[in-house]
Amino acid sequence: MSTLSARQTGLLLSGWRDAASAAAYLALADRLRLLIIDGRIPVGTRLPAERELATQLAVSRTTVTAAYGALREGGWLTSVRGSGSVARLPQRAPILTESPSTGVLDFTKAAMPATPALAAAAQRAAARLPEYLGDPGFDRVGLPELRAQIADRYTQRGLPTDPDEVLVTIGAQHAITLLLRTLVSRGDRALVETPSYPHAYEALKLAGTRMVPVSVSDDGWDLPALEQSLQRTSPAIAYLMPDFHNPTGQVMPAAVRAHLLDLASRQGTVVIADETMAEMNIDHPALPLPLAAYGDAVLIGSVGKSVWGGVRVGWIRAGRPLIQRIANGRTAVDLGTPTLEQLIVSELLPQMDDILRERGDVLRAGRDHLTARLARSFPEWEVPDVSGGLTFWINLGEAVSSQLTLAARAEGLLLAAGPKFGIDGAFERFLRLPFSYPTAELDRAVDALETAWRRVGHVVLPEDQGLLAAVV
């Protein structure tokens, strides 16, 4: 059972007093509940003792005792003799996905429904499956046909690739896990972007790495900090998202890519580039080549964003020796990628350019529609101009992201608060908002945000006033 120290909990609770609750203990309970919901306090984690947390937060022990009591009554904490207060989920956990009966909108995921081409591809793949039923079906590296198609796609993007440099995985998250098992030991340093993909943070923590954060903002990567972090800490790996970075949408310039890989090579750092978003190109700007075209780098890809999250196929593109090491050690984690799903992706890859054009059209409509709605309803918010990806990384102007997330939940809108994308409670001023949903759902989401924004003590500018102000 892991334990959160009072100091760690205090960092996660940054800004909790700003919550518009009737009493301090309710504000504290609300913030702790959100941390458990978001997974920033994992289920089964022991919270600090009441006296220790009260000292850390500079409040009375009565406040912490009352907050813990409220959480126990709601099923969010349980008391274990000799173990203190342990985070849990209620027996009747809140529904975290949209359903017709509740009308809840789940905007915690930056994703799209399945491409229309998927159903027919699945039927063709199923018809081909009998060809493979004579084999044992345990496939550690991937079907030769699919690996060749993935390699050809990299070659088309300007990175010559051989099928032997590709290993097929059960999605991108699985690829991250396999790489961490192969490349790092407990206590190794790992350079990471901040903000970044929360599930990558989780995998890095489980692997026992010590994370070295480097900032990514509207101005891109903090290059001096990147240089210093590599030179001073010599991390074993660096996990980056250079193309349509999640959540900021930034694209790393070619010159920065080349400089980064040169520095990493000198320090013995293996650079892992997560390309999950790389082909979600809305406005079709000329993108740099894949990171490995500028030096030694390992690439991760998947069809989770382009095709559908329910098709669990991803891949690793790396040198042959590393591919062989991963394949040899893979049986400790799993016994291979499902054959039918590989066949489905093999059927879809020849159509991928058409699929991506269709996806780009949908995302462009969603992005432009949401940009206009947010400008009318929240003129004080800073909404970035992005040319690809699935999300906005919005600057709210105030450290109220967790407050707003809780208030939106009461209005039937589930969001991931800004701190979920950082380390130790950072990014309370930011909110990730996907534009990958149908326009009707985007409108419902903005309507819920307007009500939630009022609940946290802010005035929503009426649309007619906003237009009048623009004219004046």
CORKAVEN-V597622 format. One record per backbone hydrogen bond with DSSP energy under -0.5 kcal/mol. NH is the residue of the N-H (numbers start at 1). CO is the residue of the C=O. E is the energy in kcal/mol with one decimal. If there is no record, write none. Layout:
# CORKAVEN-V597622
nh = <NH/NH>
co = <CO/CO>
e = <E/E>
This chain:
# CORKAVEN-V597622
nh = <4/9/10/11/12/13/14/16/18/19/21/27/28/29/30/31/32/33/34/35/36/37/38/39/39/40/41/42/44/45/46/47/53/54/55/56/57/58/59/63/64/65/66/67/68/69/70/71/72/73/74/75/75/76/77/78/80/80/83/84/86/87/88/93/102/103/105/106/107/107/111/115/118/121/122/123/124/125/126/127/128/129/131/132/133/133/135/139/140/147/148/149/150/151/152/153/154/155/156/157/158/159/165/166/167/168/169/171/175/176/177/178/179/180/181/182/183/184/187/188/190/191/192/193/194/195/196/200/201/202/203/204/205/206/207/208/209/210/211/212/213/214/216/217/220/222/223/226/227/228/229/230/231/232/233/234/236/237/238/239/240/240/244/245/247/249/252/257/258/259/260/261/262/263/264/265/266/267/268/268/269/270/271/272/272/273/273/274/274/275/275/278/280/281/282/282/283/287/293/294/295/298/299/300/301/303/307/308/309/311/312/313/314/315/316/317/318/318/323/324/325/326/327/328/329/330/330/332/333/334/337/342/343/344/345/346/347/348/349/350/351/352/354/355/356/357/358/359/360/361/362/363/364/365/366/367/368/369/370/371/372/373/374/375/376/377/378/381/382/383/384/386/389/392/394/394/395/396/396/397/400/400/401/404/405/406/407/408/409/410/411/411/412/413/414/414/415/417/418/420/421/422/426/430/431/432/433/433/435/436/441/442/443/444/445/446/447/448/449/450/451/452/453/454/455/456/457/458/461/461/466/467/468/469/470/471/472>
co = <46/5/6/7/8/9/11/13/15/16/19/23/24/25/26/27/28/29/30/31/32/33/34/35/36/35/35/40/87/42/2/85/49/50/51/52/53/54/54/60/60/61/62/63/64/65/66/67/68/69/70/71/72/71/71/86/78/84/80/80/78/45/76/91/99/99/412/104/105/414/109/307/115/117/118/119/120/121/122/123/124/125/128/129/129/130/132/137/138/143/144/145/146/147/148/149/150/151/152/153/155/154/162/163/316/141/314/169/171/172/173/174/175/176/177/178/179/180/208/185/210/237/212/239/214/421/421/197/197/198/199/200/201/202/203/205/204/188/209/190/211/192/194/220/217/215/221/222/223/224/225/226/227/228/229/230/189/189/270/191/238/272/242/250/245/245/242/253/254/255/256/257/258/259/260/261/262/263/264/265/264/236/269/238/270/271/298/240/272/273/300/275/277/279/280/387/387/285/290/291/292/271/317/273/315/313/303/303/112/308/310/311/169/301/167/299/165/316/319/320/321/322/323/324/325/326/327/329/330/330/139/338/339/340/341/342/343/344/345/346/348/349/351/351/352/353/354/355/356/357/358/359/360/361/362/363/364/365/366/367/368/369/370/371/372/373/374/378/395/381/382/384/280/433/392/431/382/394/429/429/398/428/428/400/401/402/403/404/405/406/407/408/409/408/105/412/413/415/430/417/418/419/423/427/394/416/392/431/390/390/438/438/439/440/441/442/443/444/445/446/447/448/449/450/451/452/454/453/377/459/462/463/464/465/466/467/468>
e = <-2.8/-2.4/-2.3/-2.0/-2.0/-1.8/-1.3/-2.2/-1.6/-1.5/-2.0/-1.8/-2.4/-2.4/-2.7/-2.0/-2.2/-2.4/-2.1/-2.1/-1.8/-2.6/-2.9/-0.6/-0.6/-1.3/-2.2/-0.6/-2.8/-1.7/-3.1/-3.1/-2.6/-2.4/-2.1/-2.2/-2.5/-0.9/-2.1/-0.6/-1.3/-2.8/-2.6/-2.1/-2.8/-2.3/-2.3/-2.1/-2.3/-2.3/-1.6/-0.5/-1.1/-3.0/-0.9/-1.8/-0.5/-2.2/-3.1/-1.0/-2.7/-2.7/-2.3/-0.9/-0.8/-3.1/-2.9/-0.5/-0.9/-2.4/-1.1/-1.9/-2.1/-1.7/-2.7/-1.8/-2.2/-2.5/-2.4/-1.8/-1.2/-1.1/-1.8/-2.5/-0.5/-0.9/-1.6/-0.8/-0.6/-2.5/-2.2/-1.8/-2.5/-2.4/-2.4/-2.0/-1.9/-2.2/-2.4/-1.4/-1.6/-2.6/-2.6/-1.6/-2.1/-2.7/-2.6/-1.2/-1.4/-2.3/-2.1/-2.6/-2.3/-2.5/-2.3/-1.3/-2.6/-2.0/-3.1/-2.3/-2.2/-2.5/-2.4/-0.7/-2.1/-0.7/-2.0/-1.1/-1.5/-2.1/-1.9/-2.5/-2.6/-2.4/-1.6/-1.5/-2.2/-2.9/-0.7/-2.8/-0.6/-2.0/-1.7/-2.2/-2.1/-2.1/-1.5/-2.3/-2.7/-2.6/-2.6/-2.0/-2.5/-2.9/-1.8/-1.5/-1.8/-1.1/-2.2/-2.8/-0.6/-2.8/-0.6/-2.9/-0.6/-4.1/-2.9/-2.0/-2.3/-2.2/-2.9/-2.3/-1.8/-2.4/-2.8/-2.1/-1.6/-1.6/-0.7/-0.6/-2.6/-2.4/-0.6/-3.6/-0.5/-0.5/-3.3/-3.2/-0.6/-0.8/-3.1/-1.3/-2.3/-1.7/-0.8/-1.2/-2.0/-0.8/-2.6/-2.1/-0.6/-3.1/-2.6/-2.5/-2.1/-1.8/-2.4/-1.8/-0.5/-1.4/-0.9/-1.9/-2.1/-2.4/-2.4/-2.9/-2.1/-0.6/-2.3/-2.5/-2.0/-2.6/-2.4/-2.4/-1.8/-0.8/-0.6/-1.2/-2.5/-2.5/-1.5/-1.6/-2.3/-2.1/-2.1/-2.4/-1.9/-1.4/-2.4/-0.6/-1.8/-1.7/-0.5/-2.4/-2.9/-1.8/-2.2/-2.6/-2.6/-2.1/-1.9/-2.8/-2.5/-2.0/-2.3/-3.1/-2.6/-2.3/-2.6/-2.4/-1.9/-2.2/-2.7/-2.0/-1.7/-2.5/-3.1/-1.9/-2.6/-0.8/-0.6/-0.7/-2.8/-2.3/-0.7/-2.7/-2.1/-0.8/-3.3/-0.6/-2.1/-0.6/-2.5/-2.9/-2.3/-2.2/-2.5/-2.7/-1.8/-1.3/-0.6/-1.0/-1.6/-2.4/-3.2/-0.5/-0.5/-0.6/-0.9/-1.8/-2.2/-1.7/-0.6/-1.3/-1.9/-0.8/-2.4/-0.6/-2.4/-0.5/-0.6/-2.2/-2.4/-1.9/-2.4/-2.3/-2.5/-2.2/-2.3/-2.4/-1.7/-2.6/-3.0/-1.7/-2.0/-1.4/-2.0/-1.9/-0.8/-0.5/-2.4/-2.2/-2.2/-2.9/-1.9/-2.0/-2.7>
